[in-house]
Amino acid sequence: MTLKLNFMLFAAITVMMTACDKNDEPLNRTQFEIERETPVRATPLLASYAQQHDGLTMWPSTVVDDSGLTGEAGDYSYWQEHKNEAQTTEELMAMCDIPEDKLQAMSTTNLARTCYNHPYAFVYTAQNIIYQGFFFMTQANCYRELMQRKTGALELLNLYCKQEYTTIGFGLNALSLFLMTAVDYNALNQEQLARLSAEIFNKIDNIIDVEGSTPGFYSNLRFPYLLGAFVAYHYDASLSDDDVTLLKNFIIVTGVSQYKVNGVTLTNEDISHATMIISQSLERMEQMSIS
């Protein structure tokens, strides 16, 4: 069973874009250690993925102080003007890279919005296997920069809370993927996790309102549930071992029943049970308060 999404140009992409060169960093890029919440299950589900892709560092604890950055958002004008000149997929994707000097001067608020507006956000969310989506997402130099910022995860959360789903949810679904990595690498504090949990419920209601009825998991609905699965997996201490295994498998099959990925297949009943576990966990997370 496959997702009925049209992304012909990228269906066979297996290339890795060249990482951005940061040898000429401005002197004001002060780096420091930040404290993180301690999840119940600390090992990131994406750890093996990151190791397989040039040892990608996801949401490091040593980050850039972004308090004095005020630069404007990227507009992808170069891509818009030259995209028809691209001879290869690598060239086309590289056209979306933000110039390094502008990227490092950009405010984190604008950087999060630049990630949200990436021309190929639909490629991240059109993958049949969620880890393929992460692969494409982490090739964007704007997202790699965002993960280095002190308030990067917070600004993603702020933007996520402000957006509403429409019939085309690529940008917001991409935000869900961004936040999955932030949750997976415990980049949000307890208050922010509670806020995120409440907003996931809002997004589920929003999707149902837009699409008229509870949609199947080929559509936008799977993304807030997948995001909720990461939250529940890492932070709900009340889950049984069976619940934990089900959530991991739910993520592997991207919330789609009867869809086999890496030997894992879930039934409709499995999917229904997983969404119930996620909803219950999010309710508990939503009620958390900082002690």
N, C-alpha and C positions, 0 to 999 in steps of 0.2 A: 504494500500500500504506500503510495507516495503523495506528497503534497501537490495540489493542483495550482502551482504558481509558475509564472513565466519569467525565467531568468536565463534564457538561452545562452547569452554571451558568456555567462559565468559557470555554466553547468560543469564544465570540465577543468575549471581552474584548480591547479595544485601548486601554484608558484608562491614563493615567499618574497615580498617586497624588501628592498634593502632598508635596513634600519636607519633612522635619521642620524646625521652626523652632529654630535654635540661637543665637538672639540673646542669651539669658540664660545663657551658659555659666558654670559655677562657676569661681572663680579658680584652683582647683587643677588645672585641665586644662592642664598644662604640655605644650607641643609641642616636638618636636626632630627632627632628621634622623637616620635610621638607615641603616646600610649594607646593601646587598642583594647577592646573588650576581649575577654577570654571565652570563646565558645565552648559548648558542651562537647562537640566533636570538632576538634581543631584542624584536622588534616583537610586541606582544600580538595574538593572534588576535581578541580582543574589542575592539580599539581603535576600529574603525569603529562597532561597536555602541554603545560608551560615548558617542561623539561624537553619535550620533543621539538619545540620550536625555538631554537637558539637560546634555550635557557631563559625564556622570557620572564622578567621580574614583574609580578602582578601586585600592585598596591603595596609597595615597600614601606617598612616602618620608618626609614630615613627618607624624608620628603623635603620639597622645596617650600620655603616660606613665601607665600603668595600674597601677603598682606598689602604690598605696595604696587601691585600690578594693575594697570588700568587700560591696557590695550584693547582695541576694538575686535569684534568677532571676525573670523575669516568668511569670505563671501564666495569662494570657489569660482571666481571670475575667469581665472586662467583656464580651468577645466571647461567652462562654458564656451569660451572663445576658441579653444583648440581641440576639443574632444574628437572632432571629425578627422583630425590629422593623425590620430594614433594608429600605429601599425600593429601593435601588440597589446595584449591585456595588461602587461606590466606598465607600458607607457600610459595607458588610459587611467589606471589606478594611481600611478605616480603623479599625474596631473592634479590630483585632489590634495596632494601634500601642501601644507601651509608653509610658506617660507620660514626658516628657522628663527630669524630675528623677530619676526612678527609673532610667531608661536610663543616664544619665551616671554614676550612683553604682554601678551594677552591676559586680561583679567580672567580669573577662573570661572566666573559667571559666564563670560562670553566664550570661554573655551568649551564649557559644557554644551552651550548652544551650538557651537561650531560642530561638535561631535553629533549632536542631534540632527543637524542640517546636512550631514555628509551626503553627497549625491548618490552613494551606493549603500545607504542604510538598508535598502530592501534586500541586498545581497546577504547581509548578516542574518536576516530573519527568514530568508527563503530557503535555508538549508534543511534538508530532511533530517540531518543529524545535528543536534545543537552544538556539538563541539566544532563542526565545520563553520558554524556561525561565528564562534569565538575566534577561529583562525582568521577569517576575513576581517573581523572587527579590529583585531590587534595589529593589523598592518597599517592602519590609519595613524599617521604621526600625531594627529590631534589627540587621539585617545591614549596613545603612549605617553604623551605629555601630561594629560589629565591625571593619570595614575601616579604621577610624581608630585602632585600638588597637595599641600596641607588640607585644603578644603575641597578637593576634587570630588570625593564621594558625597559630601554634603550638597554641593552644587548640582550634582546629578539628581539627588533626592528632591531638592527644591524645584528643579525643572520638571521632574516626573509628576510632582504634585500639582503643578500648574496646567499640565496638558490634559486634553480630553481626547478620547478615541473618536475617530470618524470612520467612514467606511474604508478608508485607506490608513492603516495604522503603522506603516513601516517605521517612521521616526520614533513613535512611542514604544513600539516593540523593540527597537534597537536600544532605547533607554532601559527597557527591562533587562536586556542582555548585559548592558553595562553594569546595572545594579546587581545582577547575579554575581558578577566577578567581585564587586565590592563586598557583598555579603559573604562570598566564599572565602575571601581573604580578610574577614572581620575588620573592614575599614569604616564601619558605622558604629557609633556608640549606642548605648541602651535606649536613650531617648529617641534617637534617630530610627532605630529598629522598630520601636513602638509606633512611630509616625508612619514609617513605611508599611507596616502591617495594616494599619487603618486605611492607608491609601490604596493598597492592593484590593481591598474590599470595594472601594469606590470605583476602581477601574473595572472590576468584574461587573458591577451594576451598570456602569456606563456602557460597556460593550453590549450587554443584553438590551439596554434601552435603544442603542443605535441599530442593532441588527434585528430587533423585533421579537426575538425569542432566544432561549439558551442555545447558542451555536455549537457546532461540533468542534472538535479539537484541531481541525485543520485551519481554523481561523484565529482571530486575535485572542480569543479567550485563553488559549493555552499559555500565553506569555505571562500574565499575572499569576497564574497557577504555578508555572515553573519557577517564577521568582519566589513565590510563597514556599515552594518546596525547598529551596536553598535556605530560607529563613528557618523553616521548621527543622530541617536536617541538622543545622549547626547549633540551634539555640533552644530547642525544646527537650528538656531533660526527662520529660514524662513518656517519651516514645519508647515502645517496646522494640526489641531487636527486629521483629518482623516488620514493624512500621518503618524503621530505618531502612531496611532492605527494599521495601516497596517504594519509598521516596527516591532512593538512588536509582532504581529501575525506571521510575516515572520520568526522571530527568534524562536517563539514557535514551529512552524511546520518545523523548520530546512531548510527552503527554498524549501520545496517539495510540489508541488501542489497535490490536492486531497488526502492529508494525514491528518487524523484527530488526533489532540493531544489536550487533555483537552477541548474538545468541539469546537476547532478551526479548520476550514478547509479553505484553499485558493484555488481559481481556477487558471487555467493557466494565465488568464488575470490579476488576483491579483498579481501573481508572477512577471509577466512582468512589471506591474506598479511599484511594489516594487523595482525591479532592476533599473528601470529608476530613481526613487527617490534617490536611493543610489548613482548611478553614478553622478547625478547632485549635490548631497551634497558633494561627494568626490572632485568634481571639485572645489567647493567653498572652501573646506578645504585645498586643494592643493595650492591654491593661497594666503592663509593666510601668513602674515608676522608679526613678533614680533614688536609691536609698541614701 
